[in-house]
Structures are given as C-alpha cells and as structure tokens.
Amino acid sequence: MTSRELVTATLNFEHTGRIPRQTWLLPWAELNFPGKPEEILSDFPCDLVCAPDLLAGPAPETEGDAHRIGTFIDEWNCIFENKADGIIGEVKQPIVEDWSDTSRVHIPRELLAIDTEQINAFCHREERFVLRPIVARPFERLQFIRGTENLLIDLALEEDGLHEFIREMHAFHIELTEAWAQTDVDAIFIMDDWGTQNNLLINPDMWREFFKPLYKAYIDMAHAHGKKVFMHSDGNILSIYPDLIEIGLDAINSQIWCMGLDNLAPFAGQITFWGEMDRQHALATGTPDDVVAKSEEMKAKLYADGGLITQCEFGPGAHPANVRAYLEAMR
C-alpha cells in the first residue's frame, strides 16, 4: 500500500493497520537542533506532502524573509514584524484604516496562473498523498489587513465596506480553490486560527453567519472535483466542530489537548483528526513517557478504523526526543 492509498483509506475510515504520519518542521527546529529534523524525517518518513508553488507566470512580490528577525511584507502587502528567527512575525501596522479605502491591499491574482502540467507531473511522481495549501484563510487575512482588535470591532459594528471586501476576497479564494481542484492533487488545505485557550474568538453565531458559508463554498468546490479538504485551526474550537463536520470537512488539524479528548471522542468516525500531539506541554516540557501515554490516549479515543493521522509540529519549545517518542508510539 502506498502512502497515498494509506491516507485515503484513513480518511474513508477503512482500517489499514498503520496510522499515517506527517511532521511539520518549522525553521526554528533546524536553528535550535541542527541535524535532528533530518534524522527524524529519515526514520519516520511523511505520508503526506505539500505540492510546491508552480506558477506559469511571475510570482507576487514580497519583501524580506518571513522567518527572520525584521520586517516582512507578504504577497497581499501586509506588514509583519518579527522579533525572533525561525518563526513568523506579527502585524503591527494595519494597511487599512477604513474599509472605504482598500487601495493598499494587493489581492495576489498572480497565484491563479498555476502551471497545471508541472503540478500534475509532480503528483504523478509522488506515492505520497499530495496536499495543496490554499491562501484561503479569511479571518486571519482580515486581521493581517486591519489588525485584530480593529477587525473584531468592525465585525461587531458591521462596519461599512467590510462585507464588500470579504466578498471580493472570497471570490479570489474560490477562483484559486477551483484552479487547484482541477489539478491532480489529492486534497486542498485551508486554515484559520479561531480559538483562544478556552473559547472561540468571536460568538459562534457570528461565525456561523459570516464565516461558515465561506468554508462551505471552498469545501463544496473541492468536493465537486473529487478532492478532500483539510483544515488547520489553532485554539479551542470545540463549539464549531459540529459545523465543520456538517459542511463536509474531511480532516482537521487542531489543538485537541486544550479541548479535551473526552469532548472530541464523540466526533471519532465523523471527521479525521489530523493530529496533533500536545505542543503546549508534552512536546515542550514533558518526558518521552508522557508523550507515549498521550499517544495511547489519542489512539484509544480518536481512532475509528481510521480517522487519525499522526501529525506533529516540531516548532518552538519542542524537544526532539519527545517528537521521536510520539512518532514511534503512533507507528
């Protein structure tokens, strides 16, 4: 069975005898533990891989390095300030002061000109399950453009111009999703961090009114072309798990440990848990034995003849011995 077949069977809740795995390596890991990331990937090869950026035309302009100290300007013209190497910075200077003037925002339509021939050739060479990260992250993008506090106020007050811009941004996201869904990738990958440690960042009813329809549209578009959809969302998003299942999301990468596995266990068999090991505590300050115990709990409560992927983020605070213990325990 190839890695692609293994992941597909897992998403379809068909027992395979092995849980597929994927390790996310942040630049921080190599900076702090030189050589260790490569050793871990060699011993525990990933079953999933992301399709690279393959464009038929010029890429959108950026400035700086997203993972280095200093200023980085991304393809939307959003400005990030980074205080540490190996991680991504934060927006300190919103580029929109009022939604009536979005002239400083660059919607990166250059990304629509994908090189389908090269992309399909990449997919055909791969035996791994091919994901394509799409820049569809509407809530985070609005924060990058406007600033988090400003955006939350705008949402509460339904500020003039906000929803007009959301519609314009969404139209671009739909075009991009369709472009990639027509290639030979196996799945589309979207993201948006929605939770604090304890709750959603906005009222769940507001989320359902304004944002749920956006995600449903991405999922429907991907499914119409036979693609699975994966999503990443940090924080406690327990209140919207049923909604994500309802709109057909196939796999979710979320901070399952701050929500509690007992609270998530009822969803086993309805959605694939795309990780993750506890990076707030176990990977950073726990022991390998702690990690193994949590791994066994994941398998006991979330595995349902599939529906579980061993995803591990080797990022700030994580110790390589704990990363290795997790991957070994989830074989």
Secondary structure, DSSP 4 states (H G I P E B T S, - for coil): --HHHHHHHHHTT---SS--EEEEE-HHHHHHSTTHHHHHHHHS--SEEEPP--BSSPPPP-BS-TTSSEEEE-TT--EEEESSTTS--EE-S-S-SSTT--TT----GGGG-B-HHHHHHHHHH--SEEEEE----HHHHHHHHH-HHHHHHHHHHT-TTHHHHHHHHHHHHHHHHHHHHTSS-SEEEEE---B-SSSBSS-HHHHHHHTHHHHHHHHHHHHHTT-EEEEEE-S--GGGHHHHHHTT--EEEE-HHHH-HHHHGGGBTTBEEE----TTTHHHHS-HHHHHHHHHHHHHHH-SSS-EEEEEEE-TT--HHHHHHHHHHT-
